[in-house]
Amino acid sequence: EKLKASIRAKVEHPFRLVKQQFGYAKVRYRGLVKNTARLTMLFALGNLWMARRQLMEAQG
């Protein structure tokens, strides 16, 4: 159970970011293409958000 919980925590953290930080609660558009594009953009921003400290340290 501890192994499952540690994996689940790593996987669910980006979803929490997208929902809480970026306010994504419901799909906005009709159609898969636009919603997929928006989710892709939000998860890319989420990756930047999670790596922001490392990026700032690398910058100086």
C-alpha distances in whole Angstrom, upper triangle without the diagonal:
4,5,5,6,9,10,10,12,14,15,16,18,21,21,21,24,26,26,26,29,31,31,30,29,31,33,36,38,39,38,35,37,37,34,32,34,34,30,30,33,30,27,30,31,27,27,30,29,26,28,31,31,31,34,36,35,37,39,41
4,5,5,6,9,10,11,13,14,15,17,20,20,20,23,25,25,25,27,29,30,29,29,31,33,36,38,39,38,36,37,37,34,32,34,33,29,30,32,29,26,28,29,25,25,28,27,23,25,28,28,28,31,33,32,34,36,38
4,5,5,6,9,10,11,13,14,16,19,19,20,22,24,25,26,27,29,30,29,29,31,32,35,37,38,37,34,35,35,32,30,32,32,28,28,30,28,24,26,28,24,23,26,26,22,24,27,27,26,29,32,31,32,35,36
4,6,5,6,9,10,11,12,14,17,17,18,20,22,22,23,25,27,27,26,26,28,29,32,34,35,34,31,32,33,29,28,30,29,25,26,28,26,22,25,26,23,22,26,25,22,24,27,27,27,30,32,32,33,36,37
4,5,5,6,9,10,10,12,15,15,15,18,20,20,21,23,25,25,24,24,26,28,31,33,34,34,31,32,32,29,27,29,28,25,25,27,24,22,24,25,21,21,24,23,20,22,25,25,25,28,30,30,31,34,35
4,5,5,7,9,10,11,14,15,15,17,20,20,21,22,24,25,24,25,27,28,32,34,35,34,31,32,32,29,27,29,28,24,24,26,23,20,22,23,19,19,22,21,17,19,22,22,22,25,27,27,28,31,32
4,5,5,6,9,10,13,14,15,17,18,19,20,22,23,24,23,23,25,26,30,31,32,31,28,29,29,26,24,26,25,22,21,23,21,18,20,21,18,17,20,20,17,19,22,22,22,25,27,27,28,31,32
4,5,5,6,8,11,11,12,14,16,17,18,19,21,21,20,20,22,24,27,29,30,29,26,27,28,24,23,25,23,20,20,22,20,17,19,20,17,17,20,19,17,19,22,23,23,25,28,28,29,32,33
4,6,5,6,9,10,10,12,15,15,16,17,19,20,19,20,22,24,27,29,30,30,27,28,28,25,23,25,23,20,20,22,19,16,18,19,15,15,18,17,14,17,19,20,21,23,25,25,27,29,30
4,6,6,8,10,11,12,14,15,16,17,18,20,19,20,23,24,26,28,30,29,26,27,26,23,22,23,22,18,18,19,17,14,16,17,13,12,15,15,12,14,17,18,18,20,22,23,24,26,28
4,6,7,8,10,11,12,14,15,16,17,18,17,18,20,21,24,25,27,25,22,23,23,20,18,20,19,15,15,17,15,12,14,16,12,12,16,15,13,15,18,20,20,22,24,25,26,28,30
4,6,5,6,9,10,11,12,14,15,16,14,15,17,18,22,24,25,25,22,23,23,19,18,20,18,15,16,17,14,12,15,15,12,13,16,15,13,16,19,20,21,22,24,26,27,29,31
4,5,5,6,9,10,10,11,13,14,14,15,18,19,22,24,26,26,23,24,23,20,19,20,18,15,16,16,13,11,13,13,9,10,13,12,10,13,15,17,18,19,21,22,24,25,27
4,5,5,6,9,10,10,11,13,12,14,16,17,19,21,23,23,20,21,20,17,16,16,14,11,12,12,9,7,10,10,6,8,11,10,8,12,14,16,17,18,20,22,23,24,26
4,5,5,6,8,10,10,11,9,11,13,14,17,19,21,21,18,19,18,15,14,16,14,10,12,13,10,8,12,12,9,11,14,12,12,15,17,19,21,21,23,25,26,27,30
4,6,5,6,8,9,10,10,10,14,16,18,21,23,23,21,22,21,18,17,18,16,13,15,15,11,11,14,13,10,12,14,12,12,15,17,19,20,21,23,25,26,27,29
4,5,5,5,7,9,9,11,14,16,18,20,23,23,21,22,20,17,17,17,14,12,13,13,9,9,11,9,6,9,11,9,9,13,13,16,18,18,19,22,23,24,26
4,6,6,5,7,6,9,11,12,14,17,19,20,18,18,16,13,13,14,11,8,10,10,6,7,10,9,7,10,12,10,11,15,15,18,20,20,21,24,25,25,28
4,6,6,5,5,6,9,11,13,16,19,20,19,20,18,14,15,16,13,11,13,13,10,10,14,12,10,14,15,13,14,18,18,21,23,23,24,27,28,28,31
4,6,5,7,8,12,15,16,19,22,23,22,23,21,18,19,19,16,14,16,15,12,12,15,13,11,14,15,12,13,17,17,19,22,22,23,25,27,27,29
4,6,8,11,14,16,17,20,23,24,23,23,20,18,18,18,15,13,15,14,10,11,13,10,9,12,13,10,11,15,14,16,19,19,19,22,24,24,26
4,6,9,12,13,13,16,20,21,20,20,17,15,16,15,11,11,13,11,8,10,12,9,9,12,13,11,13,16,15,18,21,20,21,24,25,25,27
4,6,9,11,11,15,18,20,19,20,17,14,16,16,12,12,15,13,10,12,15,13,12,16,16,14,16,19,19,22,24,24,24,28,29,28,31
4,6,7,9,12,15,16,16,16,14,11,13,13,10,9,12,12,9,11,14,13,12,15,17,15,17,20,20,23,25,25,26,29,30,30,32
4,7,9,12,15,16,16,18,16,12,14,16,12,11,15,15,12,14,17,16,15,19,20,18,20,23,24,26,28,28,29,32,33,33,36
4,6,9,11,13,13,15,13,10,13,14,12,11,15,15,13,15,18,18,17,20,22,21,22,26,26,29,31,30,32,35,36,36,38
4,6,8,10,10,12,10,7,10,11,9,9,13,14,12,14,17,17,17,20,22,21,23,26,27,30,31,30,32,35,35,35,38
4,7,9,11,12,9,7,11,12,9,11,14,14,13,16,18,18,18,22,23,22,24,27,27,31,32,31,32,36,36,36,38
4,6,8,9,6,6,10,10,9,11,14,14,15,17,19,19,20,23,24,24,26,29,29,33,34,32,34,37,37,37,40
4,7,9,7,8,11,12,12,13,16,17,17,20,22,22,23,26,27,27,29,32,32,36,37,35,37,41,40,40,43
4,6,6,7,9,11,11,13,15,16,17,19,20,22,23,25,27,27,29,31,32,36,36,35,37,40,40,39,43
4,6,5,6,8,10,10,12,14,15,16,18,20,20,22,24,25,26,28,30,33,34,32,35,38,37,37,41
4,6,5,6,9,10,11,12,14,15,16,18,20,21,23,24,26,27,29,32,32,31,33,36,35,35,39
4,5,5,6,9,10,11,12,14,15,17,18,20,21,22,24,26,27,31,31,29,32,35,34,34,37
4,5,5,6,8,10,10,12,14,15,16,18,20,21,22,24,25,29,30,28,31,33,33,33,36
4,5,5,6,9,10,11,12,14,15,16,18,20,21,23,24,28,28,27,29,32,31,32,35
4,6,5,6,9,10,11,12,14,15,17,18,20,21,22,26,26,25,27,30,29,29,33
4,5,5,6,9,10,11,12,14,15,16,18,20,21,24,25,24,26,29,28,28,31
4,5,5,6,8,10,10,12,14,15,16,18,20,23,24,23,25,28,27,28,31
4,6,5,6,9,10,11,13,14,15,17,18,22,22,21,23,26,25,26,29
4,6,5,6,9,10,11,12,14,15,16,20,20,19,21,24,23,23,27
4,5,5,6,9,10,10,12,14,15,18,19,18,20,23,23,23,26
4,5,5,6,9,9,10,12,14,17,18,17,20,22,22,23,26
4,5,5,6,9,10,11,12,16,16,14,17,20,19,20,23
4,5,5,6,9,10,10,14,15,13,15,18,18,18,21
4,5,5,6,9,10,13,14,14,16,18,19,19,22
4,5,5,6,9,12,12,11,14,16,16,17,20
4,5,5,6,9,10,8,11,14,13,14,17
4,5,5,8,10,10,11,14,15,15,18
4,6,8,9,10,12,13,14,16,18
4,6,5,6,9,10,11,12,15
4,6,5,6,9,10,10,13
4,5,5,6,9,10,11
4,5,5,6,9,10
4,5,5,6,9
4,5,5,6
4,5,5
4,5
4
